[in-house]
Amino acid sequence: MGTPGAVDAAETDRLTALIGVPEGPGTLALVGAPARHAPGLVDRVPGVEVVAVDPDLAGWPESPRVSRMVAWPGIPFFDATLRGAAIDGTLGVGWIEEAARTIARLARVVVFEASAGTAEALEGAGLRVLATETGTVVAAKG
């Protein structure tokens, strides 16, 4: 991800729509490449907190309602506590399963850079696939 830079507003709008949380309170997790959208997402969704997980974020400036962290081997939240998650699919199925574990009932997981087996991995984790398109899969719990 590198240093902070301009993020395409249309991409942030797309993420906002796909994650499906119109307002807070609540916490969203953005893991890997989607983490770069954290500041824009909190601007678009009133009342949410965003946990951005990527080692490159250490050099980024602080941003209101955004917590930057590094985590391994998973997302450091209890089961069913997040309002939604967006994951970089290139990180592997373990992170996708972690996102499924941490989202609350009716919440969504959005996987970018999804591989051919992503939909099946989400279904195997107990989620229902809502939409797929080239490189992106959206699934919900419950």
C-alpha atoms as an extended CHARMM CRD file, in Angstrom:
* protein
*
       142  EXT
         1         1  MET       CA              0.0000000000        0.0000000000        0.0000000000  PROA      1               0.0000000000
         2         2  GLY       CA              2.8920000000        2.3430000000        0.6750000000  PROA      2               0.0000000000
         3         3  THR       CA              2.6790000000        5.9460000000        1.7380000000  PROA      3               0.0000000000
         4         4  PRO       CA             -0.6290000000        7.7960000000        1.8990000000  PROA      4               0.0000000000
         5         5  GLY       CA             -1.7530000000        9.3020000000       -1.3250000000  PROA      5               0.0000000000
         6         6  ALA       CA             -4.7840000000       10.1840000000       -3.3320000000  PROA      6               0.0000000000
         7         7  VAL       CA             -7.4820000000        7.5310000000       -3.2580000000  PROA      7               0.0000000000
         8         8  ASP       CA            -10.0360000000        7.3390000000       -6.0390000000  PROA      8               0.0000000000
         9         9  ALA       CA            -13.2550000000        8.7230000000       -4.5220000000  PROA      9               0.0000000000
        10        10  ALA       CA            -15.3320000000        6.4850000000       -6.7910000000  PROA      10              0.0000000000
        11        11  GLU       CA            -13.5650000000        3.4170000000       -5.3460000000  PROA      11              0.0000000000
        12        12  THR       CA            -14.3260000000        4.6000000000       -1.8120000000  PROA      12              0.0000000000
        13        13  ASP       CA            -17.9620000000        5.2190000000       -2.8000000000  PROA      13              0.0000000000
        14        14  ARG       CA            -18.1140000000        1.6870000000       -4.2200000000  PROA      14              0.0000000000
        15        15  LEU       CA            -16.6800000000        0.1890000000       -1.0330000000  PROA      15              0.0000000000
        16        16  THR       CA            -19.1610000000        2.1950000000        1.0360000000  PROA      16              0.0000000000
        17        17  ALA       CA            -22.0690000000        0.8500000000       -1.0110000000  PROA      17              0.0000000000
        18        18  LEU       CA            -20.8370000000       -2.7440000000       -0.9970000000  PROA      18              0.0000000000
        19        19  ILE       CA            -20.1990000000       -2.8740000000        2.7430000000  PROA      19              0.0000000000
        20        20  GLY       CA            -23.7890000000       -1.6890000000        3.2390000000  PROA      20              0.0000000000
        21        21  VAL       CA            -23.5600000000        0.2350000000        6.5110000000  PROA      21              0.0000000000
        22        22  PRO       CA            -25.3940000000        3.5700000000        6.1620000000  PROA      22              0.0000000000
        23        23  GLU       CA            -24.5450000000        4.9010000000        9.6430000000  PROA      23              0.0000000000
        24        24  GLY       CA            -23.0550000000        4.0230000000       13.0010000000  PROA      24              0.0000000000
        25        25  PRO       CA            -22.5550000000        3.2210000000       15.6780000000  PROA      25              0.0000000000
        26        26  GLY       CA            -20.3090000000        0.2880000000       15.0050000000  PROA      26              0.0000000000
        27        27  THR       CA            -16.9020000000       -0.8160000000       13.8340000000  PROA      27              0.0000000000
        28        28  LEU       CA            -15.7620000000       -1.8240000000       10.3560000000  PROA      28              0.0000000000
        29        29  ALA       CA            -12.5110000000       -3.6370000000        9.5420000000  PROA      29              0.0000000000
        30        30  LEU       CA            -10.5070000000       -2.9490000000        6.3860000000  PROA      30              0.0000000000
        31        31  VAL       CA             -7.6740000000       -5.4390000000        5.8930000000  PROA      31              0.0000000000
        32        32  GLY       CA             -4.8460000000       -5.0750000000        3.3800000000  PROA      32              0.0000000000
        33        33  ALA       CA             -5.3480000000       -2.8640000000        0.3300000000  PROA      33              0.0000000000
        34        34  PRO       CA             -8.8930000000       -1.7490000000        1.3230000000  PROA      34              0.0000000000
        35        35  ALA       CA             -7.3810000000       -0.0910000000        4.4210000000  PROA      35              0.0000000000
        36        36  ARG       CA             -6.3630000000        2.8740000000        2.2750000000  PROA      36              0.0000000000
        37        37  HSD       CA            -10.0660000000        3.8160000000        2.1190000000  PROA      37              0.0000000000
        38        38  ALA       CA            -10.4490000000        4.1640000000        5.9080000000  PROA      38              0.0000000000
        39        39  PRO       CA            -10.3510000000        7.9970000000        6.0930000000  PROA      39              0.0000000000
        40        40  GLY       CA            -12.8070000000        8.3420000000        3.2230000000  PROA      40              0.0000000000
        41        41  LEU       CA            -15.1220000000        5.7020000000        4.6490000000  PROA      41              0.0000000000
        42        42  VAL       CA            -15.4600000000        7.4570000000        8.0080000000  PROA      42              0.0000000000
        43        43  ASP       CA            -16.2530000000       10.6520000000        6.1140000000  PROA      43              0.0000000000
        44        44  ARG       CA            -19.0650000000        8.8880000000        4.2420000000  PROA      44              0.0000000000
        45        45  VAL       CA            -20.5810000000        6.8340000000        7.0740000000  PROA      45              0.0000000000
        46        46  PRO       CA            -21.4730000000        8.9280000000       10.1270000000  PROA      46              0.0000000000
        47        47  GLY       CA            -20.8170000000        7.3820000000       13.5130000000  PROA      47              0.0000000000
        48        48  VAL       CA            -18.6780000000        4.3990000000       12.4770000000  PROA      48              0.0000000000
        49        49  GLU       CA            -15.1810000000        3.5790000000       13.6200000000  PROA      49              0.0000000000
        50        50  VAL       CA            -12.8150000000        1.8950000000       11.1640000000  PROA      50              0.0000000000
        51        51  VAL       CA            -10.0140000000       -0.4620000000       12.0860000000  PROA      51              0.0000000000
        52        52  ALA       CA             -7.4720000000       -0.4160000000        9.2610000000  PROA      52              0.0000000000
        53        53  VAL       CA             -5.1500000000       -3.4400000000        9.3100000000  PROA      53              0.0000000000
        54        54  ASP       CA             -1.9620000000       -3.2410000000        7.2470000000  PROA      54              0.0000000000
        55        55  PRO       CA              1.6990000000       -2.8410000000        8.2110000000  PROA      55              0.0000000000
        56        56  ASP       CA              2.1600000000        0.0720000000        5.7860000000  PROA      56              0.0000000000
        57        57  LEU       CA             -0.2100000000        2.1690000000        7.8930000000  PROA      57              0.0000000000
        58        58  ALA       CA              2.4940000000        2.7370000000       10.5260000000  PROA      58              0.0000000000
        59        59  GLY       CA              3.7620000000        5.6900000000        8.4750000000  PROA      59              0.0000000000
        60        60  TRP       CA              0.3330000000        7.1860000000        7.8730000000  PROA      60              0.0000000000
        61        61  PRO       CA             -0.9060000000       10.1920000000        9.8530000000  PROA      61              0.0000000000
        62        62  GLU       CA             -3.5870000000        9.8170000000       12.5030000000  PROA      62              0.0000000000
        63        63  SER       CA             -7.1510000000       10.2050000000       11.2640000000  PROA      63              0.0000000000
        64        64  PRO       CA            -10.2850000000       10.7060000000       13.3960000000  PROA      64              0.0000000000
        65        65  ARG       CA            -12.3050000000        7.4950000000       13.9660000000  PROA      65              0.0000000000
        66        66  VAL       CA             -9.6210000000        5.3690000000       12.2730000000  PROA      66              0.0000000000
        67        67  SER       CA             -7.4820000000        2.9490000000       14.2740000000  PROA      67              0.0000000000
        68        68  ARG       CA             -4.3810000000        1.6970000000       12.4600000000  PROA      68              0.0000000000
        69        69  MET       CA             -2.9500000000       -1.6770000000       13.4080000000  PROA      69              0.0000000000
        70        70  VAL       CA             -0.9960000000       -4.7190000000       12.3960000000  PROA      70              0.0000000000
        71        71  ALA       CA             -2.4710000000       -8.1100000000       13.2330000000  PROA      71              0.0000000000
        72        72  TRP       CA             -1.3900000000      -11.6920000000       12.6990000000  PROA      72              0.0000000000
        73        73  PRO       CA             -2.6320000000      -14.3750000000       12.2700000000  PROA      73              0.0000000000
        74        74  GLY       CA             -6.1340000000      -12.9020000000       12.2940000000  PROA      74              0.0000000000
        75        75  ILE       CA             -8.4560000000      -10.0170000000       13.0710000000  PROA      75              0.0000000000
        76        76  PRO       CA             -8.2220000000       -9.2020000000       16.8100000000  PROA      76              0.0000000000
        77        77  PHE       CA            -11.9480000000       -8.9860000000       17.5640000000  PROA      77              0.0000000000
        78        78  PHE       CA            -14.4210000000      -11.3110000000       19.2470000000  PROA      78              0.0000000000
        79        79  ASP       CA            -16.8110000000      -13.3490000000       17.1260000000  PROA      79              0.0000000000
        80        80  ALA       CA            -19.7830000000      -11.5030000000       15.6120000000  PROA      80              0.0000000000
        81        81  THR       CA            -18.7870000000       -7.9920000000       16.7670000000  PROA      81              0.0000000000
        82        82  LEU       CA            -18.0620000000       -6.0240000000       13.5700000000  PROA      82              0.0000000000
        83        83  ARG       CA            -20.6590000000       -4.2780000000       11.4050000000  PROA      83              0.0000000000
        84        84  GLY       CA            -18.7110000000       -5.2180000000        8.2660000000  PROA      84              0.0000000000
        85        85  ALA       CA            -15.3240000000       -6.0310000000        6.7990000000  PROA      85              0.0000000000
        86        86  ALA       CA            -13.4410000000       -5.5490000000        3.5380000000  PROA      86              0.0000000000
        87        87  ILE       CA            -10.5370000000       -7.8820000000        2.8220000000  PROA      87              0.0000000000
        88        88  ASP       CA             -7.7660000000       -8.0220000000        0.2500000000  PROA      88              0.0000000000
        89        89  GLY       CA             -8.3140000000      -11.4780000000       -1.2320000000  PROA      89              0.0000000000
        90        90  THR       CA             -4.6400000000      -11.8520000000       -2.0870000000  PROA      90              0.0000000000
        91        91  LEU       CA             -3.9890000000      -12.3050000000        1.6490000000  PROA      91              0.0000000000
        92        92  GLY       CA             -5.5560000000      -15.7670000000        1.4560000000  PROA      92              0.0000000000
        93        93  VAL       CA             -8.5100000000      -17.7520000000        2.6720000000  PROA      93              0.0000000000
        94        94  GLY       CA             -7.4850000000      -17.5080000000        6.3530000000  PROA      94              0.0000000000
        95        95  TRP       CA             -8.1800000000      -13.7690000000        6.3780000000  PROA      95              0.0000000000
        96        96  ILE       CA            -11.4800000000      -14.2870000000        4.5660000000  PROA      96              0.0000000000
        97        97  GLU       CA            -12.5120000000      -16.8140000000        7.2260000000  PROA      97              0.0000000000
        98        98  GLU       CA            -11.4480000000      -14.3510000000        9.9340000000  PROA      98              0.0000000000
        99        99  ALA       CA            -13.6560000000      -11.6710000000        8.4150000000  PROA      99              0.0000000000
       100       100  ALA       CA            -16.5730000000      -14.1090000000        8.3730000000  PROA      100             0.0000000000
       101       101  ARG       CA            -15.9400000000      -14.9780000000       12.0090000000  PROA      101             0.0000000000
       102       102  THR       CA            -15.8200000000      -11.3920000000       13.2270000000  PROA      102             0.0000000000
       103       103  ILE       CA            -18.8690000000       -9.9020000000       11.4840000000  PROA      103             0.0000000000
       104       104  ALA       CA            -22.2200000000       -9.6960000000       13.2350000000  PROA      104             0.0000000000
       105       105  ARG       CA            -25.4670000000      -11.1840000000       11.9700000000  PROA      105             0.0000000000
       106       106  LEU       CA            -26.6450000000       -9.4570000000        8.7620000000  PROA      106             0.0000000000
       107       107  ALA       CA            -23.2410000000       -7.7960000000        8.2860000000  PROA      107             0.0000000000
       108       108  ARG       CA            -21.2280000000       -8.1180000000        5.0730000000  PROA      108             0.0000000000
       109       109  VAL       CA            -17.7670000000       -9.1850000000        4.0210000000  PROA      109             0.0000000000
       110       110  VAL       CA            -16.4530000000       -7.6120000000        0.8190000000  PROA      110             0.0000000000
       111       111  VAL       CA            -13.4790000000       -9.3630000000       -0.7860000000  PROA      111             0.0000000000
       112       112  PHE       CA            -11.4610000000       -7.4540000000       -3.3770000000  PROA      112             0.0000000000
       113       113  GLU       CA             -8.9550000000       -9.2220000000       -5.6360000000  PROA      113             0.0000000000
       114       114  ALA       CA            -11.0340000000      -12.3470000000       -5.0640000000  PROA      114             0.0000000000
       115       115  SER       CA             -9.7170000000      -15.6290000000       -6.4040000000  PROA      115             0.0000000000
       116       116  ALA       CA            -11.7650000000      -18.3710000000       -8.0540000000  PROA      116             0.0000000000
       117       117  GLY       CA            -12.4790000000      -20.0990000000       -4.7030000000  PROA      117             0.0000000000
       118       118  THR       CA            -13.4900000000      -17.0300000000       -2.7040000000  PROA      118             0.0000000000
       119       119  ALA       CA            -17.2570000000      -17.5060000000       -2.9650000000  PROA      119             0.0000000000
       120       120  GLU       CA            -16.9250000000      -21.1110000000       -1.8500000000  PROA      120             0.0000000000
       121       121  ALA       CA            -14.6910000000      -20.0950000000        1.0820000000  PROA      121             0.0000000000
       122       122  LEU       CA            -17.2770000000      -17.5380000000        2.2220000000  PROA      122             0.0000000000
       123       123  GLU       CA            -20.0920000000      -20.0760000000        1.9360000000  PROA      123             0.0000000000
       124       124  GLY       CA            -17.9890000000      -22.6060000000        3.8230000000  PROA      124             0.0000000000
       125       125  ALA       CA            -17.6310000000      -20.0390000000        6.6070000000  PROA      125             0.0000000000
       126       126  GLY       CA            -21.4180000000      -19.7900000000        6.8690000000  PROA      126             0.0000000000
       127       127  LEU       CA            -22.0380000000      -16.6810000000        4.7620000000  PROA      127             0.0000000000
       128       128  ARG       CA            -24.4570000000      -16.1980000000        1.9000000000  PROA      128             0.0000000000
       129       129  VAL       CA            -22.9800000000      -14.7910000000       -1.3000000000  PROA      129             0.0000000000
       130       130  LEU       CA            -24.9320000000      -11.7120000000       -2.3980000000  PROA      130             0.0000000000
       131       131  ALA       CA            -22.9440000000      -10.6100000000       -5.4530000000  PROA      131             0.0000000000
       132       132  THR       CA            -19.9290000000      -11.5330000000       -7.5010000000  PROA      132             0.0000000000
       133       133  GLU       CA            -18.2150000000       -9.6720000000      -10.2710000000  PROA      133             0.0000000000
       134       134  THR       CA            -14.7420000000       -9.8040000000      -11.6850000000  PROA      134             0.0000000000
       135       135  GLY       CA            -12.4070000000       -9.6480000000       -8.7180000000  PROA      135             0.0000000000
       136       136  THR       CA            -15.0400000000       -8.8130000000       -6.0660000000  PROA      136             0.0000000000
       137       137  VAL       CA            -17.3150000000      -10.9870000000       -3.9290000000  PROA      137             0.0000000000
       138       138  VAL       CA            -19.8490000000       -9.6960000000       -1.3590000000  PROA      138             0.0000000000
       139       139  ALA       CA            -21.3560000000      -12.0290000000        1.2410000000  PROA      139             0.0000000000
       140       140  ALA       CA            -23.5310000000      -11.6270000000        4.3400000000  PROA      140             0.0000000000
       141       141  LYS       CA            -24.0470000000      -13.5100000000        7.5830000000  PROA      141             0.0000000000
       142       142  GLY       CA            -27.5810000000      -14.6890000000        8.3000000000  PROA      142             0.0000000000
